[in-house]
Amino acid sequence: MSQKAVFEALRVPFPEEVIDVKVQTVARDGRRGQVVAYVDARAVMNRLDEVAGAEGWYDTYEVLADRLVPGRNGEERLVEVKCRLTVLGVTKEDVGEGDTLKAAFSDALKRAAVKFGVGRHLYEMEKVWVELDERGQFDREAAKAALLGRRSTGKVPNQTPKPATEAQIRFLRRLGYPEEKMVGLTASEASQLIDELTGSAGR
């Protein structure tokens, strides 16, 4: 696979089963939260292995800060880490943060990988607001359905499904999928087709 083909494959959206949701921002009254979609670092590493090969990429890290900062419940730990990610000789870097070294390393890897297109579609999704209970919990399935454009029976209203991205369409063309069948294809449908055509579904 050429370098161009590898970079296009890295940009292919993740299948729904590896995507999760979390609250990014909580309203002042604590009753509503803004939810975003994400994948964990293992999914990113799996994508890199599958597309570039285990020997086709490597990562290095540098701890930039590890300190205590004021938080909602007193002092909280804040770790900042820089990741340098190299894929087929091309290097990109970004900085992640977290309340532990592990969390900061994972965040840094994901942010660097986004610069190669890995998981970038998650940042293009419209954020949704959900109701939170007294423990800060919410209907995860309904929120995920709203973010991914699927029909939901939960408390989060459904959103219009997002159309297939240009990267998905280009990749389907490379896989030989009929042009006439791509008309009106949604991003979710395209993602499922790519899994089926590449044999990655169910792995």
ROSE-4610 file (N, C-alpha, C; in Angstrom, 1 decimal, always signed):
// ROSE-4610
residu = [M/M/M/S/S/S/Q/Q/Q/K/K/K/A/A/A/V/V/V/F/F/F/E/E/E/A/A/A/L/L/L/R/R/R/V/V/V/P/P/P/F/F/F/P/P/P/E/E/E/E/E/E/V/V/V/I/I/I/D/D/D/V/V/V/K/K/K/V/V/V/Q/Q/Q/T/T/T/V/V/V/A/A/A/R/R/R/D/D/D/G/G/G/R/R/R/R/R/R/G/G/G/Q/Q/Q/V/V/V/V/V/V/A/A/A/Y/Y/Y/V/V/V/D/D/D/A/A/A/R/R/R/A/A/A/V/V/V/M/M/M/N/N/N/R/R/R/L/L/L/D/D/D/E/E/E/V/V/V/A/A/A/G/G/G/A/A/A/E/E/E/G/G/G/W/W/W/Y/Y/Y/D/D/D/T/T/T/Y/Y/Y/E/E/E/V/V/V/L/L/L/A/A/A/D/D/D/R/R/R/L/L/L/V/V/V/P/P/P/G/G/G/R/R/R/N/N/N/G/G/G/E/E/E/E/E/E/R/R/R/L/L/L/V/V/V/E/E/E/V/V/V/K/K/K/C/C/C/R/R/R/L/L/L/T/T/T/V/V/V/L/L/L/G/G/G/V/V/V/T/T/T/K/K/K/E/E/E/D/D/D/V/V/V/G/G/G/E/E/E/G/G/G/D/D/D/T/T/T/L/L/L/K/K/K/A/A/A/A/A/A/F/F/F/S/S/S/D/D/D/A/A/A/L/L/L/K/K/K/R/R/R/A/A/A/A/A/A/V/V/V/K/K/K/F/F/F/G/G/G/V/V/V/G/G/G/R/R/R/H/H/H/L/L/L/Y/Y/Y/E/E/E/M/M/M/E/E/E/K/K/K/V/V/V/W/W/W/V/V/V/E/E/E/L/L/L/D/D/D/E/E/E/R/R/R/G/G/G/Q/Q/Q/F/F/F/D/D/D/R/R/R/E/E/E/A/A/A/A/A/A/K/K/K/A/A/A/A/A/A/L/L/L/L/L/L/G/G/G/R/R/R/R/R/R/S/S/S/T/T/T/G/G/G/K/K/K/V/V/V/P/P/P/N/N/N/Q/Q/Q/T/T/T/P/P/P/K/K/K/P/P/P/A/A/A/T/T/T/E/E/E/A/A/A/Q/Q/Q/I/I/I/R/R/R/F/F/F/L/L/L/R/R/R/R/R/R/L/L/L/G/G/G/Y/Y/Y/P/P/P/E/E/E/E/E/E/K/K/K/M/M/M/V/V/V/G/G/G/L/L/L/T/T/T/A/A/A/S/S/S/E/E/E/A/A/A/S/S/S/Q/Q/Q/L/L/L/I/I/I/D/D/D/E/E/E/L/L/L/T/T/T/G/G/G/S/S/S/A/A/A/G/G/G/R/R/R]
num = [1/1/1/2/2/2/3/3/3/4/4/4/5/5/5/6/6/6/7/7/7/8/8/8/9/9/9/10/10/10/11/11/11/12/12/12/13/13/13/14/14/14/15/15/15/16/16/16/17/17/17/18/18/18/19/19/19/20/20/20/21/21/21/22/22/22/23/23/23/24/24/24/25/25/25/26/26/26/27/27/27/28/28/28/29/29/29/30/30/30/31/31/31/32/32/32/33/33/33/34/34/34/35/35/35/36/36/36/37/37/37/38/38/38/39/39/39/40/40/40/41/41/41/42/42/42/43/43/43/44/44/44/45/45/45/46/46/46/47/47/47/48/48/48/49/49/49/50/50/50/51/51/51/52/52/52/53/53/53/54/54/54/55/55/55/56/56/56/57/57/57/58/58/58/59/59/59/60/60/60/61/61/61/62/62/62/63/63/63/64/64/64/65/65/65/66/66/66/67/67/67/68/68/68/69/69/69/70/70/70/71/71/71/72/72/72/73/73/73/74/74/74/75/75/75/76/76/76/77/77/77/78/78/78/79/79/79/80/80/80/81/81/81/82/82/82/83/83/83/84/84/84/85/85/85/86/86/86/87/87/87/88/88/88/89/89/89/90/90/90/91/91/91/92/92/92/93/93/93/94/94/94/95/95/95/96/96/96/97/97/97/98/98/98/99/99/99/100/100/100/101/101/101/102/102/102/103/103/103/104/104/104/105/105/105/106/106/106/107/107/107/108/108/108/109/109/109/110/110/110/111/111/111/112/112/112/113/113/113/114/114/114/115/115/115/116/116/116/117/117/117/118/118/118/119/119/119/120/120/120/121/121/121/122/122/122/123/123/123/124/124/124/125/125/125/126/126/126/127/127/127/128/128/128/129/129/129/130/130/130/131/131/131/132/132/132/133/133/133/134/134/134/135/135/135/136/136/136/137/137/137/138/138/138/139/139/139/140/140/140/141/141/141/142/142/142/143/143/143/144/144/144/145/145/145/146/146/146/147/147/147/148/148/148/149/149/149/150/150/150/151/151/151/152/152/152/153/153/153/154/154/154/155/155/155/156/156/156/157/157/157/158/158/158/159/159/159/160/160/160/161/161/161/162/162/162/163/163/163/164/164/164/165/165/165/166/166/166/167/167/167/168/168/168/169/169/169/170/170/170/171/171/171/172/172/172/173/173/173/174/174/174/175/175/175/176/176/176/177/177/177/178/178/178/179/179/179/180/180/180/181/181/181/182/182/182/183/183/183/184/184/184/185/185/185/186/186/186/187/187/187/188/188/188/189/189/189/190/190/190/191/191/191/192/192/192/193/193/193/194/194/194/195/195/195/196/196/196/197/197/197/198/198/198/199/199/199/200/200/200/201/201/201/202/202/202/203/203/203]
x = [+0.8/+0.0/+0.9/+0.6/+1.4/+1.2/+2.1/+1.9/+0.6/+0.2/-1.0/-2.2/-2.2/-3.3/-3.4/-2.2/-2.2/-2.8/-2.4/-3.0/-4.5/-4.9/-6.4/-7.1/-6.5/-7.1/-7.1/-6.1/-6.1/-7.3/-7.7/-8.8/-10.2/-10.3/-11.6/-12.2/-13.5/-14.2/-14.2/-14.1/-14.2/-15.6/-15.7/-17.0/-17.7/-19.0/-19.7/-19.4/-19.1/-18.9/-17.7/-16.7/-15.5/-15.7/-16.7/-16.9/-17.7/-17.3/-18.0/-18.3/-19.0/-19.4/-19.1/-18.8/-18.5/-18.9/-19.1/-19.5/-18.2/-18.2/-17.1/-17.3/-18.5/-18.8/-20.1/-20.1/-21.4/-21.9/-23.2/-23.9/-23.7/-23.9/-23.7/-24.6/-25.8/-26.8/-26.5/-25.6/-25.2/-26.2/-27.3/-28.3/-28.2/-27.3/-27.2/-25.7/-25.3/-23.9/-23.8/-22.7/-22.4/-21.6/-22.1/-21.5/-20.8/-19.6/-18.8/-18.5/-18.2/-17.8/-16.3/-15.8/-14.4/-14.1/-12.8/-12.3/-11.1/-10.8/-9.7/-8.4/-7.3/-6.0/-5.7/-6.3/-6.1/-6.7/-7.9/-8.5/-7.5/-6.9/-6.0/-4.8/-4.2/-3.0/-3.4/-4.6/-5.1/-5.2/-5.7/-5.8/-4.5/-3.5/-2.2/-1.5/-1.7/-1.2/-1.8/-3.1/-3.8/-3.5/-3.3/-3.1/-1.6/-0.8/+0.6/+1.5/+0.9/+1.8/+2.5/+2.7/+3.4/+4.7/+5.4/+6.8/+6.7/+5.5/+5.3/+5.1/+5.1/+4.9/+5.5/+5.9/+6.4/+6.1/+6.1/+5.8/+6.8/+7.1/+7.9/+7.2/+7.5/+6.8/+7.8/+7.3/+8.0/+7.0/+7.3/+6.5/+6.8/+5.9/+6.1/+5.8/+4.8/+4.5/+3.8/+3.9/+3.2/+3.1/+1.9/+1.7/+0.3/+0.1/-1.2/-1.8/-3.1/-3.8/-5.1/-5.6/-6.9/-8.0/-8.9/-10.0/-11.3/-12.3/-13.6/-13.7/-12.8/-12.8/-11.4/-10.9/-9.5/-8.5/-7.2/-6.2/-6.3/-6.0/-6.1/-4.7/-4.4/-3.1/-3.4/-2.4/-2.5/-1.2/-1.2/+0.0/-0.2/+0.9/+0.9/+2.1/+1.7/+2.7/+2.7/+3.8/+4.0/+4.2/+3.5/+3.7/+4.2/+5.3/+5.8/+5.4/+4.5/+4.1/+4.6/+5.3/+5.9/+5.2/+4.7/+4.0/+4.7/+5.3/+5.9/+6.9/+7.6/+8.6/+8.1/+6.8/+6.2/+5.9/+6.4/+6.2/+5.3/+4.4/+3.5/+3.5/+3.2/+3.2/+2.1/+1.7/+0.7/+0.9/+0.1/+0.2/-1.1/-1.0/-2.2/-2.1/-3.2/-3.2/-4.2/-4.0/-4.8/-4.5/-5.2/-5.0/-4.0/-3.5/-2.5/-1.6/-0.4/+0.5/-0.2/-0.8/-1.5/-2.5/-3.3/-4.4/-3.7/-2.7/-2.0/-1.3/-0.7/+0.0/-1.1/-2.2/-3.3/-3.8/-4.1/-4.6/-3.6/-2.4/-1.3/-1.3/-1.3/-1.3/-2.5/-3.7/-4.9/-4.8/-4.3/-4.3/-3.3/-2.1/-1.2/-1.7/-2.4/-3.0/-4.0/-4.8/-5.8/-5.2/-3.9/-3.2/-2.9/-3.0/-2.9/-4.3/-5.3/-6.7/-7.4/-6.7/-7.3/-8.3/-9.5/-10.6/-11.0/-10.6/-10.9/-12.4/-13.1/-14.5/-15.3/-14.7/-15.3/-15.4/-14.4/-14.3/-15.3/-15.7/-16.6/-18.1/-18.3/-19.7/-20.3/-21.5/-22.2/-22.3/-21.9/-22.1/-23.6/-24.0/-25.3/-25.4/-26.4/-26.6/-27.6/-27.3/-28.1/-28.5/-29.5/-29.9/-29.0/-28.6/-27.7/-28.5/-28.3/-29.0/-28.2/-28.6/-27.9/-26.5/-26.2/-24.8/-24.0/-24.6/-23.9/-23.9/-24.8/-24.9/-25.9/-25.9/-26.8/-27.1/-28.0/-28.4/-27.4/-26.4/-25.3/-25.7/-26.6/-27.0/-27.8/-28.7/-29.4/-28.5/-27.5/-26.5/-25.7/-25.2/-24.4/-25.2/-26.5/-27.4/-27.5/-27.7/-27.8/-26.6/-25.4/-24.2/-23.9/-24.2/-23.9/-25.0/-26.1/-27.2/-28.1/-28.2/-29.1/-30.4/-31.4/-32.7/-32.6/-33.1/-33.0/-34.4/-34.6/-35.8/-35.6/-34.4/-34.0/-34.4/-33.8/-34.2/-33.5/-32.5/-31.8/-32.4/-32.8/-33.5/-32.6/-33.1/-32.4/-31.9/-30.7/-30.2/-30.2/-30.1/-30.1/-28.8/-28.8/-27.6/-26.6/-25.4/-24.3/-24.0/-23.8/-23.5/-22.1/-21.9/-20.5/-19.5/-18.3/-17.3/-16.6/-15.9/-15.1/-14.1/-13.5/-12.5/-13.1/-14.3/-15.0/-15.4/-15.9/-16.3/-15.0/-13.9/-12.7/-12.2/-12.3/-11.9/-12.8/-14.1/-15.1/-14.8/-14.4/-14.1/-12.9/-11.9/-10.7/-11.0/-12.0/-12.4/-13.4/-13.7/-14.5/-16.0/-16.4/-17.9/-18.6/-19.7/-20.4/-20.7/-20.5/-20.7/-22.1/-23.0/-24.5/-25.0/-24.4/-24.9/-24.4/-23.5/-22.9/-23.8/-24.8/-25.6/-26.5/-26.4/-27.2/-26.7/-25.5/-24.9/-24.5/-24.9/-24.5/-23.2/-22.6/-21.3/-21.3/-22.3/-22.4/-22.5/-23.3/-23.5/-22.1/-21.5/-20.2/-19.2/-19.1/-18.2/-18.5/-19.7/-20.1/-19.7/-19.9/-19.5/-18.0/-17.2/-15.8/-15.3/-16.0/-15.6/-15.9/-17.0/-17.4/-16.5/-16.2/-15.4/-13.9/-13.4/-12.0/-11.9/-13.0/-13.0/-12.6/-12.8/-12.4/-13.6/-14.8/-16.0/-15.8/-16.1/-16.1/-14.8/-13.7/-12.4/-12.3]
y = [-1.2/+0.0/+1.2/+2.2/+3.4/+4.3/+5.3/+6.2/+6.9/+7.4/+8.1/+7.2/+6.0/+5.1/+4.8/+4.7/+4.5/+5.7/+6.9/+8.1/+8.2/+7.8/+7.8/+6.8/+5.6/+4.6/+5.0/+5.7/+6.2/+7.1/+7.8/+8.8/+8.1/+6.9/+6.2/+6.2/+6.6/+6.7/+5.4/+5.4/+4.2/+3.6/+2.3/+1.7/+2.0/+2.0/+2.5/+1.8/+0.5/-0.3/+0.1/+0.8/+1.2/+2.6/+3.3/+4.7/+4.8/+5.6/+5.8/+7.3/+7.7/+9.1/+9.5/+10.8/+11.3/+12.7/+13.2/+14.6/+15.4/+16.4/+17.3/+18.6/+19.1/+20.3/+20.2/+20.7/+20.6/+22.0/+22.1/+23.4/+23.9/+25.2/+25.8/+25.1/+24.8/+24.2/+22.7/+22.1/+20.7/+19.7/+20.2/+19.3/+18.9/+19.6/+19.2/+19.2/+18.3/+18.2/+18.1/+18.7/+18.6/+17.3/+16.5/+15.2/+15.1/+14.5/+14.3/+12.8/+12.5/+11.1/+11.0/+9.8/+9.5/+8.0/+7.7/+6.4/+6.3/+5.2/+5.1/+4.9/+5.0/+4.9/+3.6/+2.5/+1.2/+1.1/+1.7/+1.8/+2.5/+3.6/+4.3/+3.5/+2.8/+1.9/+0.8/+0.2/-0.9/-0.4/+0.8/+1.4/+1.6/+2.1/+2.3/+1.0/-0.1/-1.4/-2.0/-1.9/-2.5/-1.8/-0.5/+0.2/+0.4/+0.9/+1.1/-0.1/-1.0/-2.2/-1.9/-2.9/-2.7/-2.0/-2.2/-1.6/-0.3/+0.1/+1.3/+2.6/+2.5/+3.7/+3.5/+4.6/+4.6/+5.9/+5.9/+7.1/+7.3/+8.6/+8.9/+10.0/+10.1/+11.0/+11.8/+13.0/+13.9/+14.5/+14.3/+14.9/+16.3/+17.2/+18.6/+19.2/+18.6/+19.2/+18.1/+18.2/+17.3/+18.0/+18.7/+19.6/+19.5/+20.2/+20.3/+21.7/+21.7/+22.9/+23.0/+24.2/+24.3/+23.6/+22.8/+22.1/+22.3/+21.7/+21.8/+21.3/+20.3/+19.6/+19.8/+21.0/+21.2/+21.0/+20.7/+20.6/+19.3/+19.4/+18.2/+18.1/+16.9/+16.7/+16.9/+17.6/+17.9/+17.5/+16.5/+16.0/+16.4/+17.0/+17.4/+16.6/+16.0/+15.1/+15.5/+15.5/+15.7/+14.4/+14.1/+12.9/+13.3/+12.6/+12.7/+11.3/+11.4/+10.2/+10.2/+9.1/+9.0/+7.8/+8.1/+7.1/+7.1/+6.0/+5.9/+7.1/+7.5/+8.6/+10.0/+10.1/+11.5/+11.6/+12.7/+12.9/+14.1/+13.9/+15.0/+14.9/+16.0/+16.0/+16.8/+16.5/+17.3/+17.0/+17.8/+17.7/+17.3/+16.3/+15.9/+16.1/+16.0/+16.2/+15.2/+15.1/+14.2/+14.3/+13.5/+13.6/+12.5/+11.7/+10.6/+10.6/+10.0/+9.9/+9.1/+8.0/+7.1/+7.9/+8.7/+9.5/+10.5/+11.2/+12.2/+11.6/+10.4/+9.7/+9.3/+8.8/+8.4/+9.6/+10.7/+11.9/+12.4/+12.4/+13.0/+12.1/+10.8/+9.9/+10.2/+10.3/+10.5/+11.8/+12.9/+14.2/+14.2/+13.5/+13.4/+12.6/+11.6/+10.7/+11.4/+12.3/+13.1/+13.9/+14.3/+15.1/+14.2/+12.9/+12.0/+11.6/+12.2/+11.9/+10.8/+10.2/+9.1/+9.7/+9.3/+9.8/+11.2/+11.8/+13.2/+13.5/+12.4/+12.6/+12.8/+12.3/+12.5/+14.0/+14.7/+16.1/+17.0/+16.3/+17.0/+16.8/+15.9/+15.7/+16.9/+17.1/+18.2/+17.7/+18.5/+18.2/+18.3/+17.4/+17.5/+17.7/+18.3/+18.4/+17.4/+16.8/+15.8/+16.1/+15.5/+15.6/+14.8/+15.3/+14.5/+14.3/+13.1/+12.8/+13.4/+13.1/+13.7/+13.2/+12.1/+11.5/+11.9/+12.7/+13.1/+12.1/+11.1/+10.1/+10.5/+9.8/+10.2/+8.9/+9.0/+7.9/+7.8/+7.0/+6.9/+6.4/+5.5/+5.0/+6.0/+6.8/+7.8/+8.9/+9.3/+10.3/+9.9/+8.6/+8.1/+8.0/+7.7/+7.6/+9.0/+10.0/+11.4/+11.8/+11.6/+12.0/+11.3/+10.0/+9.3/+9.3/+10.1/+10.3/+9.1/+8.2/+7.1/+7.4/+6.7/+6.9/+6.5/+7.3/+7.1/+7.1/+6.2/+6.2/+6.9/+7.4/+8.0/+9.5/+10.2/+11.6/+12.6/+12.1/+13.0/+13.0/+14.1/+14.1/+13.7/+13.0/+12.5/+13.7/+13.5/+14.5/+13.9/+14.8/+14.3/+13.5/+12.3/+11.6/+12.3/+12.2/+12.9/+12.1/+12.8/+12.1/+11.5/+10.6/+10.0/+11.0/+11.0/+11.9/+11.7/+12.6/+12.5/+11.4/+11.3/+10.2/+8.8/+8.7/+7.4/+7.1/+8.1/+7.8/+7.4/+8.1/+7.8/+6.4/+6.0/+4.7/+3.6/+3.8/+2.9/+2.7/+3.8/+3.7/+2.8/+3.0/+2.1/+0.7/+0.4/-0.9/-1.5/-0.7/-1.2/-1.1/-0.4/-0.3/+0.5/+0.0/+0.7/+2.1/+3.0/+4.4/+4.8/+4.1/+4.4/+4.1/+3.2/+2.8/+3.8/+4.7/+5.6/+6.9/+7.0/+8.2/+8.2/+9.2/+9.3/+8.5/+7.9/+7.1/+8.0/+7.5/+8.2/+7.8/+8.6/+8.2/+6.9/+6.6/+5.4/+4.2/+4.3/+3.2/+3.0/+4.1/+4.0/+3.3/+3.6/+3.0/+1.5/+1.1/-0.3/-1.0/-0.4/-1.0/-1.2/-0.2/-0.4/-1.5/-1.7/-2.8/-4.1/-4.2/-5.4/-5.7/-4.7/-4.9/-5.2/-4.7/-4.9/-6.1/-6.7/-7.8/-7.5/-6.3/-5.9/-5.9/-6.2/-6.3/-7.5/-7.2/-8.3/-8.7/-8.0/-8.2/-7.8]
z = [+0.0/+0.0/+0.0/-0.9/-1.0/+0.2/+0.4/+1.6/+1.5/+0.3/+0.1/+0.5/+0.1/+0.4/+1.9/+2.6/+4.0/+4.8/+4.4/+5.0/+4.8/+3.6/+3.4/+4.2/+4.4/+5.2/+6.7/+7.1/+8.5/+8.8/+7.8/+8.0/+8.0/+7.6/+7.6/+9.0/+9.1/+10.4/+11.1/+12.4/+13.2/+13.2/+13.3/+13.4/+14.7/+14.7/+15.9/+17.2/+17.1/+18.3/+19.1/+18.5/+19.3/+19.7/+19.4/+19.8/+21.1/+22.0/+23.2/+23.4/+24.4/+24.6/+26.1/+26.3/+27.6/+27.7/+28.9/+29.2/+29.1/+28.3/+28.2/+29.0/+29.1/+29.8/+30.5/+31.8/+32.6/+32.8/+32.6/+32.8/+34.3/+34.5/+35.8/+36.9/+36.4/+37.4/+37.6/+36.9/+37.1/+36.6/+35.9/+35.4/+34.0/+33.2/+31.8/+31.5/+30.5/+30.1/+28.6/+28.1/+26.7/+26.4/+25.6/+25.3/+24.0/+24.0/+22.8/+22.6/+21.4/+21.0/+21.1/+21.4/+21.5/+21.3/+21.1/+21.1/+22.0/+22.6/+23.5/+22.7/+23.4/+22.8/+22.1/+22.7/+22.1/+20.7/+20.5/+19.1/+18.2/+18.6/+17.8/+17.4/+18.4/+18.1/+17.2/+17.4/+16.5/+15.1/+14.9/+13.5/+12.9/+13.7/+13.2/+12.8/+13.6/+13.3/+12.1/+11.9/+10.8/+9.5/+9.5/+8.3/+7.9/+8.9/+8.6/+8.9/+9.7/+10.1/+11.4/+12.2/+13.5/+13.4/+12.2/+12.0/+11.3/+10.9/+10.1/+10.9/+12.2/+13.0/+14.4/+15.0/+16.4/+17.1/+18.4/+19.1/+20.3/+20.5/+21.7/+22.5/+23.8/+24.7/+25.5/+25.9/+26.8/+27.8/+29.1/+30.1/+30.3/+30.0/+30.1/+31.4/+32.1/+33.4/+34.2/+35.6/+36.5/+37.8/+37.9/+39.1/+39.6/+40.7/+41.3/+41.0/+40.6/+40.2/+41.0/+41.2/+41.8/+41.0/+41.7/+41.0/+41.8/+41.3/+41.9/+43.3/+43.6/+44.9/+45.5/+45.4/+46.0/+44.9/+45.4/+44.4/+43.6/+42.3/+41.5/+40.7/+40.4/+39.6/+38.1/+37.5/+36.1/+35.4/+34.5/+33.8/+32.4/+31.8/+30.4/+29.7/+28.6/+27.9/+26.4/+25.8/+24.3/+23.7/+22.6/+21.8/+20.4/+20.0/+18.6/+18.0/+17.0/+16.3/+14.9/+14.5/+13.2/+12.5/+11.3/+10.5/+9.1/+8.7/+7.4/+7.1/+8.2/+8.0/+8.2/+8.3/+8.6/+10.0/+10.6/+12.1/+12.4/+13.3/+13.8/+15.3/+16.0/+17.4/+18.0/+19.2/+19.9/+21.4/+22.2/+23.6/+24.2/+25.1/+25.8/+27.3/+28.0/+29.4/+30.1/+31.4/+32.2/+33.7/+34.5/+36.0/+36.4/+35.4/+35.7/+34.5/+34.6/+33.5/+32.3/+32.7/+31.7/+30.9/+31.6/+30.9/+30.0/+30.4/+29.6/+28.4/+28.6/+27.5/+26.4/+26.9/+25.9/+25.2/+25.9/+25.3/+24.2/+24.6/+23.7/+22.4/+22.5/+21.3/+20.5/+21.1/+20.2/+19.5/+20.2/+19.6/+18.4/+18.6/+17.5/+16.4/+16.7/+15.6/+14.8/+15.4/+14.7/+13.6/+13.8/+12.7/+11.5/+11.7/+10.5/+10.0/+10.7/+10.3/+11.1/+12.0/+12.8/+13.8/+13.6/+14.5/+14.3/+13.2/+13.0/+12.8/+12.3/+12.1/+13.4/+14.5/+15.8/+16.2/+15.8/+16.1/+15.2/+14.1/+13.2/+13.6/+14.5/+14.9/+15.8/+15.6/+16.4/+17.8/+18.8/+20.2/+20.6/+21.6/+22.0/+23.5/+24.0/+25.4/+26.0/+27.1/+27.7/+29.1/+29.7/+31.0/+31.9/+33.1/+34.0/+35.3/+35.9/+37.1/+38.3/+39.5/+40.7/+40.8/+40.1/+40.2/+39.0/+38.1/+36.9/+35.8/+35.9/+34.9/+33.8/+32.6/+31.6/+30.7/+29.8/+28.9/+27.8/+28.0/+27.1/+25.7/+25.6/+24.3/+23.5/+24.2/+23.5/+23.0/+23.9/+23.5/+22.3/+22.3/+21.2/+19.9/+20.1/+18.9/+18.3/+19.1/+18.6/+17.9/+18.5/+17.9/+16.6/+16.5/+15.3/+14.3/+14.6/+13.7/+13.5/+14.5/+14.5/+15.2/+14.9/+15.6/+17.0/+17.9/+19.4/+20.0/+21.0/+21.8/+23.2/+23.4/+24.7/+24.7/+25.7/+25.9/+25.0/+24.2/+23.3/+22.0/+21.4/+20.1/+19.0/+18.0/+16.9/+16.0/+15.4/+14.5/+13.1/+12.1/+10.7/+10.5/+9.9/+9.7/+8.8/+9.1/+8.4/+7.1/+6.0/+4.7/+4.8/+3.9/+3.9/+3.5/+4.1/+3.9/+2.5/+2.0/+0.8/+0.9/+2.1/+2.3/+2.3/+2.8/+2.7/+1.3/+0.6/-0.8/-1.7/-1.4/-2.2/-1.9/-0.6/-0.2/-0.7/-0.8/-1.3/-2.8/-3.5/-4.9/-5.1/-4.3/-4.4/-4.1/-3.3/-3.0/-4.1/-5.1/-6.2/-6.0/-5.0/-4.7/-5.8/-6.3/-7.4/-7.1/-8.1/-7.9/-7.7/-8.4/-8.3/-6.9/-6.2/-4.9/-3.8/-4.1/-3.1/-3.0/-3.9/-3.9/-2.6/-1.8/-0.6/+0.6/+0.5/+1.5/+2.8/+4.0/+5.2/+5.7/+6.6/+7.1/+7.8/+8.6/+9.3/+8.4/+7.3/+6.3/+5.6/+5.2/+4.6/+5.4/+6.7/+7.7/+7.7/+7.8/+7.9/+6.6/+5.4/+4.2/+4.1/+4.6/+4.5/+5.4/+6.6/+7.4/+6.7/+6.0/+5.3/+4.2/+3.4/+2.2/+2.5/+3.6/+4.0/+4.9/+5.4/+6.2/+7.7/+8.1/+9.4/+10.4/+9.9/+10.8/+11.7/+13.0/+14.0/+14.5/+14.1/+14.7/+16.1]
